[in-house]
Every structure is written in C-alpha cells, then in structure tokens.
Amino acid sequence: MRKSALMMAAALLVASGVGAAPPPRLYELPKFTQSPTLDGDRNTVPGEWAGSLEQACSPSQIVKDGAEFGWRDLQNQASEVSANQLVQSATEDAAIARTDADYSSTIWQAWDDDALYYIVEARDNARDVVGGERLESWWERDSMSLYVDLNNEDTGGDCCGSYTNLNIVNFVAQPQNSSPVTVTLETTVQNARQATQDPDAVAGFEFGFRDAGDEFGGETDYVIEGKMEWDSFMRVNLNSKPTVGTQMGYGWLPVDPDGDDAYGGQLQCVAWATTAAEYADWIFSDQKAGPGAGTPVEEDSWGRVKATFTR
C-alpha cells in the first residue's frame, strides 16, 4: 500500500505522544541587495549569498535540536522541533541509513521586495527522482519542500485534520524543465489540501538545479536554488507582500527516497511541518544579504531583538 510522507509523519506524531508546544523560534531573514542567479551555484557572483540566514538540515542537527529543545521520541530521533524520518532502503547499508551519509544539507535563505529565495546544498548517497502514480506525488522523489504559513495564522495542519493557511512549494532535484512535475504547489482550499502542477498556477515558482557529484561528501550530491515570487503567493492566500518586521511561519522538509517504491523517507527541519502552530518564524529584516553583505546570519543571531518581537 502506497503511503504519503505526510501520512507517515502524522503517524509518528501520534506515536510520539505530542505534548506542549515547542518554544517560539525567531530567525532573522536578511534582505538581498542583488537577487541571485538561479543556476545552483552559491558563488556565481562572489558573495552572492553572503549574509543570508544559514540553517542545517541533517540527522546530526536533529540530535543537536533534541539536546537544545528536548525530545518527543529519542529512540526515533524526533525532537520537539525536528524529526529524522529517513528510512533504510532495500539496497542501503544499515551503517549509512538515517545518518548524515544518507542525507544532509545546508539551507541559505533571504528575501527582497519581489520574492523569497533559498539555496540548498544537499549531500545524498542515492538520488531518486522517478516515481509517483499521480503527478502530485512529490513525496516520492528527491526534493525540497518549503512549508510556509504566509499570514502567520498559527492554526491547523495534519495534526488537526483541518487546514487554515497551509502552503507547500516543492522543487524536485532535477532541472526544472526536465519534466512537468518538478514544481508542485499545495495550498488550502475550503480547509482541505489541494495540489497542482498547472503551469499557470506555478508561474513565479522557479529554481536552478546543479548535479554536484561528490562535492559535499556523498555520491549523488545536488543543489537547488529557488525563487518564489510574492505575486505568486498572493494568487493563493498571501494577504500582502512582506515588509521589514513581518513575521511568517515556516519549516523545511527534504524528501529522500533511495530507489524505494513510493514514500522513501524524509527529514523535518526547523519545525514540524504537520502543525502550523509549531512553525518557526522568519522576521523579515533590512539587514543586507548578497555581495558585500558579510557573514551569514546564524540561527541564534536574532537574540538582540527577541525581547522586541514576539509570536
């Protein structure tokens, strides 16, 4: 029986006995002075992503999250704010499965008046971009998913069976124009999830892809460099374009099948994507990102304004 990543994640939530909500996590999202070139190269222009928000997404980071925020299920590596839901494929060494050698990545994030941007450099031991009985089955391909609560409503999700403002943008780990299923948009329509890959619906969601070989220590490493226009989000349910001081909930969910039939494993990073009320928050900043901007903004760098901005 084929199972979606989200069904599996929801099952783990139930099995883990979710208790109190995790503490708010507020991360400064710097603003580009020059938008990046979507080619899968973080340094096409020297310092192209300098000063952007940098976050790790890996099994080892989830262990760090557990040490900092506590555990929902230590044995299954489910922290209060992230989860290792990778699985061992039939051809995968047990010493590699569910470790950083299976999948790990670093994500850089920034914004400007036109769009939201990210670049992910992923280490992977096996890339699988084939699968899916339905076009919407993005969870069956190596890919990166952004879960975003555009209006920061903090309600609903898979946990509750009702969706308020769920938005998912998924980019598959292959060139965008190589197939019609490389970009998927899921939104909330009448409290239910609705997926589409219609060209008109996904216009303004674009990415560059690069096959990185063994550049990051894996065997089939890759880079996805994405752009998501605010105008495109406003076609969905974004009330207004963000400005400095806007807060927006988010979480990252990379999918990592390794030749599996149907769903093949995932990570949930920065937040549990299944519950909008538990998302981390970006706080949109006028701190500069891009050439000449300086060092990356790390996860704990927002302490200087935590007393000012609250959830």
N, C-alpha and C positions, 0 to 999 in steps of 0.2 A: 504494500500500500504506500503510495507516494505521500510524503508529509512536507509541508512548507516549513521554512525556517522559523516562521513566526509561531506556528503551532508547537514546534519543539521548544521554543523559548518560553511560551506560555506554560507548557507542561513543567518546565524546570522551575518557573516561578511558583507554581502550586506546590511542587515537591519540596521547594526550599523553605516554604513557610514564611513568606514575606511579612516583616513586622513593620516597625516605624520607618517613616520615610527617611532617606539619607539627608545629610545636611546640604544646604544650598552650596553650589559651586559656581563662582562667578569668574569668568575669564574674559580678559580684555581682548577685543577684536580690533587690531590696528587697521588703518585705512591706507590703501595704496595711493601713492602719488603717480604711479605709472602702472597700468594694468599689464599682467604677464602675457607672454606669448604661449598659446596653448599647444605646446609641442612635446610635453613630457620631459622637459629638461629644466631643472630648477635654476640653472645658471646660464640660460641663453644670453641674457644680459647680466653682467656681473652684479651680484646683489639683488637679482630680480625678486627674490622672496625674503630679502633681509627684513628683520623687524616684525615678521608676521608671527601669529600665535602658533607655537610648535607643541604638538602633543603626541605621545607614543601610544600605539595600539598593538598590544602583544600579550602573550601569556605571562611573561615576566612583569609587565606593567600591571596586570591584574593582580599578581601577588603583592606588588607594592601598594595597589589600591586597597587590598584587604588589610594590610598592615596599618594603613592610614585611616580607613573609613570603617573597618570591620567586615565581617563575613556573614553572608546569608547561608552559604553552604561551602565550608572549607574543603571538604573532600572533593567536591565537584568544581572547585575554583570559581565560585560565584561570590564576588564581593558585593558590598552594598551599592556600588556604583558601576560595576562592570562584570562581565562573565566570560569565561572560557568555555565555549560550546563547540570547539573543534572536535572532530571525531577521527578515529583511525579507519582509513580506507582499507580495502581488501589487500592492496599491494604495498601498504605503507608500513615501515619498520616501527615497532612499538616504541623504540627509543626516540623516534622523531615525532610521532603523532602527539598533538596537543602541546608541543613545545614551540619555542621561537623558531626552530628549524622547520617546523610545519608551516607557520605563517607568522610574520611580524611586520610592523610598518611604522612609519612616522608620517604625521599629517601636519601640513602647514596651512593656515587659514588667514584670510584678510577680506576686506570689502572696499568698495568705492560707491559713488552715487548711482552707478549703473547696475552693479551686480555683486554677488557673493562668489568668492573664489577659494579653491583649495588645490593642493597638490599632495598626493600620497605616494611615497616610495615604499614598495612592498617587497619583502623577502618571501619567496614561496618555493616549496620543493616540488610542486607539480601544478601546472596551470590547466584548468578545465573550463572551457568556455562553450562546450557543446551540451545541449540538453534542454529539457522543458517540453512537455506535451502541449503546453499553452504558451503563447507569446509572452504572457505576463509572468511566466515562471522565472523571474530574475534571480530568485534564491537558489537556482540550480547551476549558476555559473560563477566563476571567479569574478568578483566585482566589489565595488564600494558603494554603500548606501548611506546617505545622509538622512536622518530623521530630524525634522525641524518643526517646531511649534511656532509658526510665523507671527502670531499675535500674542504669544506668551500667555495662553489661557490656562495652562497647567491642569487640564482636565481630560479625562477619557483615556482610552487605549485598549490594547488587547486584554489587559487585566480585567477591564470593566465591561467588555462586550459592547461598548458604545464609543464612537469616535467623534471628537468635537472639532479638532483642527489638525488632524494628522496629515502630514505631508512627507513623502519619501521620494528622493531622487536617487536613482540607481544608475551607475555607469559601469558597463562591463569591461573587463580587462582585455580589450582588443580594439583596434581602430574604430572610431565611431561610425564611419560609413561602410564598414565591412559587412553589416547586416542590418535589417530593420529593427532588431531587438536590443541594440546596445544602449539605448536610453529608455528608461521606464520612469513614469511619473505616477505615483499613487497619491490620491487626495481623498478628502472626506466629502461624501455626498449623502445627505439625509442620514447622517450618523453611521454610515457604512463606508468601508474602504472601496475605492474604485481605481483600477489600474488602467493605464493607457500607454501606447507607444505610437499613437497617431501623430504624424509629422507636424500638424498644426498645433496639437496640444503640447508637444515637447519642444517647440520652437523657442529658442533662447536658452535651452539647456544644452551645453556643448562641452566637449572635452578633447584633449590631445592624449594620445597613448604612446608609450615607448616600451619596447621589449628590452629589458635591462640585463638579460642573461644571468650572470652570477655576480653582478655588481654589488649587491647588498649581502652576499654570503649564501644565497640559495642556489637553485638550479634553473628556475624559470621566473626570475625577478621581473618586476614591471613598475611602471609609473603611470598614474592617471592625473592629469592636470585639468581641472574642471572650472566652468563658469556657469552661473545660474543667475539670469537677469531678474531684477526686481519686477520689471514689467510682466515677465512670465509668471512670477509668483502672484502678482496682482490679478492675473486672469483666473487664478484659482481661489485664494481666500486671504491674501495679504491685504490688510486694511489700508496701509500707507507705507511708502518707502521709509526705511530706517534713517535716522539721523543720529548725531552724536548723543549718547545717553540711552538710546533704545536698548531694550533687553529682549532676547529671543532665545527660547529653549531649543536644545539640540542634543543629539547623540550620534555616534558613528557605529556602523555595523558592516564590517567586511565579511563577505561570504567566501568560503574556501572549500569547494568540492575538489576532490583529488581523484577524478575518474569514477566517482560514486554514481549510483543510479538515484536520481532525484536529489533531495537535500543532502548535502555532504559536510555540513559544519559551518560555524561562524564564530566571531567574537562580538561582544557588545562592549563598546569602549566609551568612556567618559560618562555614560549614563545607560540605564536600562531603556532600550528603545520601546519597550512594551507599555510603558506608563509615562504619559506626558508630564504628570505632576512631579516626576522624579528626574526630569531632564536637568542637565547643567544649563547655565545661561551664558550666552555671549553678552557682553556690554560693548556696544559699538563706540569706538574711541576715535579721536582725531590724532592719536599717536601715529607717526608715519611708518609705512611699510613700503619696501621697494628699494631701488638703487640708492645707496647713501643713507639708508634708514638706521643702520647699526645692527645690534644683536637681536636674536629672536626674543619674543615675549614668551616666557615660560609660564607653566600652569599656575605657579604661586606668585606671580608678579603683580597680581591685582590687589594685594593686601593693602596698598596705600589708599584704596578707595572703598574697601569693603564696608567701612563704617558709614560711608555716604550712600552707597547703592545697596538696596536690599531686595529680596524677591518680592 
